[in-house]
Amino acid sequence: MSTATAAHHHDDHPTGIMRWLTTTNHKDIGTMYLTFSLIMFLVGGSMILAVRAELFQPGLQLMQPEFFNQLIGVHALVMIFAALMPAATGFANWMLPLQLGAPDMALPRLNNWGFWLLPPAAILLTAPFILALFGIGDGAIATGWTFYTPLSVQGGIGVDFAIFAVHLLGISSVMGSINVLVTIFNMRAPGMTLMKMPLFAWGWMITAFLLIATIPVLAGAVTMLLTDRHFGTHFFDAAGGGDPILFQHLFWFFGHPEVYILLLPVWGLIPHILSAFSRKPTYGYKAQIYSFWAIGILSVVVWAHHFFTVGLPIPALLYFMYSTMAISLPLAVLFFCWIATMWKGSMTFETPMLFATGWIILFGIGGLTGLILADVAADAQYHHSYFVVAHFHYTLFAGGIMGIMAGVYYWLPKMTGHMYSETLGKLHFWLTAIAFNVTFIPQFFLGLAGMPRRIPDYALQFSEFNMISTIGAFTLGLSQLIMVYNIVRCVRGGKKAEAKVWEGAEGLEWTLPSPPPYHSFTEQPVIK
Amino acid sequence: MATSIVDYKIVARPNNSLSPKKTVNIVALLALFSLSVAIAFGFAGAWMVFPFAGLELLALAYAFYFIHCHADDYESITISGDRLAIEKHYYKNTSQVVFHRYWARVVLRETPSGEHRLWLRSHGKEVEVGHFMNNRQRLALARQLQMRTGAFH
């Protein structure tokens, strides 16, 4: 047999800017999602640092209340839609094909399109700030991320920009979800049944189901808002026979599952890390999957707990209170499994494990404070206070972003082929964990003492806790630059990473070299 | 009436872990939930949810339909008598190339990553085969074709 060597176009791919514009490769698109997410994380973080600077002392110091409200609203939209969701999608792009033994995502062109809708959406969200500098419009959306009517009907062009941004982000999310579902269902390697799938894939599958179930409701709601603003409809205008509370129902029908959309990929990812660094198999694999399903299903039937105080009928209050509290049962199963995975394990605390264990504690606080808010009687006291702000930052920053950071450190050597600096990683973890608590524990006390959220000025009695919170926020913000530096350093070089970077790591992604070849799994693995 | 005896036939298909029945179940489940929500909100006055839910379900159904169409993709190589036929089905298109068995040549080329790609060539015309195979399977196929065709390069 003779073998000729000829054209190598199978391994060819465009270089330079065209590679990134036209790529259909899951790893390239995953990298773009993660990079975009990191940039928007810094943008959204900068906005809230300006807010915290204003709140350092009582009285108006740096900005007018309108601008303060704009910063808060866009911070939330950027962090949720442009930082946290793209980060999870970036991991899905990078890791799902590797974990499932597939050569790529099922619909690669759709994948490219899904990503490239994000930058225009980010521009739409932030452009009103710039336009206002030139005298066009009155700035960005100032209603908070919830678009509540009638304020959003009366708002400036920032609301319109945000509506179109949300539409683009929604389309992108739906396209990503369709791709994830088709990939998971159709491209698993032979032998990989659903009940052998990695938990990260399970978490993402339920996330995709939730997105597909709820995004049309958000799209319908913001379109109705747009027509109320510009086309004379009265969907949410009580004077015209509409119902402003209907908007809250619509928004939170999407908004509450959105919390789990952000968290489920992290719940899927954390067990991999706990198992790898405890050198033990994941405890309660099936129990975790059933809990994912239970939480996913419950998440779409509990939405009104976000507006208990709006004046709902008593039976509705009771139903939403009990159904919300019911979520704590499957969540408790998950916590049990996470802890049991570590139990009597041969544990080591490299940076991903530090983030994962810190995540369990901090996300636990987020969950427990959520139970307090689920109580109708207690919620009347805490609603719209800083207690709520602290609670959802424990769930979304600690439970979401710190989980993503654990994933970054866990998979970064696999993605780049280089080891990151453990010293810097650990420094980043400790500064983040401490500064996060310094920022948000005072906010629990502020809320309990009665300080409302979304105000640029406050009573003197709240001064000390606000000062501490601001110091914590700046430390938290600046410590993220350590992670940025560590990532850049790791991408540019460093100690070579082995195929199986972590001794205890299990899964198909660790059978490929680090970094994996441009085309993953040209030979299909068989799972026994 | 002439009868042809097939000396050798191989059919290769891509891996599909989803059966058509499960595809229908998944799309139906999502459609049931999404449309129920849209109808419920429609009765509450938010009828604009409905067109978005419909558009999304169309996109979802099309995505699954698209991969379902590709589920039937195949490559087949049939050798009967002095005839070597390569048939490819991709999406909804089927193409066939027929070579003279004893003039056909098997060509293997190595890529920088160590993978091998396989062609059948005759009279200046070349057809790549083995798309749905891994490297080991392509090498095995090359050996089998070599034994049954004119020569091997």
Boltz contact constraints between the chains, C-beta under 6 A:
constraints:
  - contact:
      token1: [A, 1]
      token2: [B, 152]
      max_distance: 6.0
  - contact:
      token1: [A, 2]
      token2: [B, 153]
      max_distance: 6.0
  - contact:
      token1: [A, 3]
      token2: [B, 108]
      max_distance: 6.0
  - contact:
      token1: [A, 3]
      token2: [B, 110]
      max_distance: 6.0
  - contact:
      token1: [A, 4]
      token2: [B, 109]
      max_distance: 6.0
  - contact:
      token1: [A, 5]
      token2: [B, 109]
      max_distance: 6.0
  - contact:
      token1: [A, 5]
      token2: [B, 110]
      max_distance: 6.0
  - contact:
      token1: [A, 6]
      token2: [B, 109]
      max_distance: 6.0
  - contact:
      token1: [A, 8]
      token2: [B, 111]
      max_distance: 6.0
  - contact:
      token1: [A, 8]
      token2: [B, 112]
      max_distance: 6.0
  - contact:
      token1: [A, 10]
      token2: [B, 111]
      max_distance: 6.0
  - contact:
      token1: [A, 11]
      token2: [B, 111]
      max_distance: 6.0
  - contact:
      token1: [A, 11]
      token2: [B, 112]
      max_distance: 6.0
  - contact:
      token1: [A, 11]
      token2: [B, 113]
      max_distance: 6.0
  - contact:
      token1: [A, 174]
      token2: [B, 56]
      max_distance: 6.0
  - contact:
      token1: [A, 178]
      token2: [B, 60]
      max_distance: 6.0
  - contact:
      token1: [A, 178]
      token2: [B, 63]
      max_distance: 6.0
  - contact:
      token1: [A, 182]
      token2: [B, 63]
      max_distance: 6.0
  - contact:
      token1: [A, 182]
      token2: [B, 67]
      max_distance: 6.0
  - contact:
      token1: [A, 185]
      token2: [B, 18]
      max_distance: 6.0
  - contact:
      token1: [A, 186]
      token2: [B, 16]
      max_distance: 6.0
  - contact:
      token1: [A, 186]
      token2: [B, 17]
      max_distance: 6.0
  - contact:
      token1: [A, 186]
      token2: [B, 18]
      max_distance: 6.0
  - contact:
      token1: [A, 186]
      token2: [B, 67]
      max_distance: 6.0
  - contact:
      token1: [A, 188]
      token2: [B, 17]
      max_distance: 6.0
  - contact:
      token1: [A, 212]
      token2: [B, 30]
      max_distance: 6.0
  - contact:
      token1: [A, 213]
      token2: [B, 33]
      max_distance: 6.0
  - contact:
      token1: [A, 213]
      token2: [B, 34]
      max_distance: 6.0
  - contact:
      token1: [A, 216]
      token2: [B, 49]
      max_distance: 6.0
  - contact:
      token1: [A, 216]
      token2: [B, 52]
      max_distance: 6.0
  - contact:
      token1: [A, 216]
      token2: [B, 53]
      max_distance: 6.0
  - contact:
      token1: [A, 216]
      token2: [B, 56]
      max_distance: 6.0
  - contact:
      token1: [A, 217]
      token2: [B, 49]
      max_distance: 6.0
  - contact:
      token1: [A, 219]
      token2: [B, 52]
      max_distance: 6.0
  - contact:
      token1: [A, 220]
      token2: [B, 46]
      max_distance: 6.0
  - contact:
      token1: [A, 220]
      token2: [B, 48]
      max_distance: 6.0
  - contact:
      token1: [A, 220]
      token2: [B, 49]
      max_distance: 6.0
  - contact:
      token1: [A, 220]
      token2: [B, 52]
      max_distance: 6.0
  - contact:
      token1: [A, 223]
      token2: [B, 48]
      max_distance: 6.0
  - contact:
      token1: [A, 224]
      token2: [B, 48]
      max_distance: 6.0
  - contact:
      token1: [A, 246]
      token2: [B, 45]
      max_distance: 6.0
  - contact:
      token1: [A, 250]
      token2: [B, 46]
      max_distance: 6.0
  - contact:
      token1: [A, 522]
      token2: [B, 115]
      max_distance: 6.0
  - contact:
      token1: [A, 523]
      token2: [B, 134]
      max_distance: 6.0
  - contact:
      token1: [A, 523]
      token2: [B, 135]
      max_distance: 6.0
  - contact:
      token1: [A, 524]
      token2: [B, 134]
      max_distance: 6.0
